[in-house]
Amino acid sequence: MSRWIIFAIIYIFLVVYGYQAIKTLTKNKWIYAIFIGLALLVVGNFVFEFTIASNSRVLSQPKSEAFGFLLAFMSFSLVIAPILFSEDIVRFFAGLYHKFSPSKKNFHVPSRRKFISQIALGLAAIPFSSLLYGMYKGKYDFRVLKYTLHFDDLPQAFDGYKITQISDIHSGSFDDKEKIEYAVNLVNEQKSDAIFFTGDMVNNKASEMIPWKDVFGKLKATDGKYSILGNHDYGDYVEWDSNEAKQNNLEELKQIQKEIGFDLLLNESRFIEKNGERIALVGVENWGRGPFKKAGDLKKAAKNIDEEDFKILMSHDPSHWEDVVVDDIYKYQLTLSGHTHGMQFGIEIPGWIKWSPIKWRYKYWAGIYKEMGQYINVNRGFGYLGYPGRVGIWPEITVIELKKGKDLV
């Protein structure tokens, strides 16, 4: 209850300042009414979806939409409030000056200045419109990111070998089959030798993937499709009637992956062979820092491979690479991860800026990184979760070409 009270206080504070900015610029009472009506509608829908409609922890599509609209509306007033609050401080001290000035002798607070409210509203329109765009366009604005990585120890037969990585499908969030079909076709157009999926096929339940089995079953690669589990795949974020029901859900998800055509690696390894040479594929279960599940067992996964093998490791959470993989006695030439989603929000201009608030949580959060002669690619994710959109950090299909030769990086 206390959390809802705090939320109500913050929301009212923000709405009041948003209203004041609008009132300063116009005397049209219809505009006032529309703003207040939207404020009530947005918060009412949010409260309804998260309390009356369902008090479960499952983040359904209606819940996500309600959260998205609330986030967009609050971002509008969140920009306005500090600007006008700062102006209020100036106005207050101006009033004190009037009070104690020998020529004035009365407390008079100056009126709000229109140009301050104009600036506040103009700035507020940026995150507001961006978040709405992210909900309706950005979440399906798929980007193909291509990299070429060089390795001295790559077997000659795999020079030019091309792989495609997707991650964090989160099928329970999808609401547009045509857009997902387009993305799957986009993956196939890359004509990669192998496809790697690095976890989080669903938000919580295996049943979320059933409507999308046929779509993702169309993914094709000459040397196969390989997958691992992510933290959301275990059903840890939803209440179950019993441990047996939870385990049955996981088994159902494993079966669905098999039906789609994925070879699911559960702390296991595989080999891809060409012309008498091979590369090792290693897949671990989820291993995450802090509260996240630590089911991943790198030693167990690598028990059937040799130290001199060229290795591609699939591990959902990049903190595993940072905390365990880089310092392992085996050299894992390339690790493929996801998990962060790039927070689905940030600014990326190639060659100039790459920023997201998620960088304060994860050192390796999007793209290619190299440490101790080993690479990791952190995929920004195929789907979305929570906020039902993306702003600046777009859904990603990664294509990596392996080349034999000296690494110049």
Secondary structure, DSSP 8 states (H G I E B T S, - for coil): -HHHHHHHHHHHHHHHHHHHHHHHH---HHHHHHHHHHHHHHHHHHHIIIIIS--SS---HHHHHHHHHHHHHHHHHHHHHHHHHHHHHHHHHHHHHHHH-TTT-S-------HHHHHHHHHHHHHHHHHHHHHHHTGGG--EEEEEEEEETTS-GGGTTEEEEEE----GGG---HHHHHHHHHHHHHT--SEEEE-S--SSS-GGGGGGGHHHHTT---TT-EEE---GGGGTTTS--S-HHHHHHHHHHHHHHHHHHTEEE-SSEEEEEEETTEEEEEEE---B-STTS-B---HHHHTTTS-TTSEEEEE-S-HHHIIIIITTSSS--SEEEE--SGGGGB-EEETTTEEE-GGGGT-SS-SEEEEETTEEEEE---SS--SSSS-BSS--EEEEEEEEES----
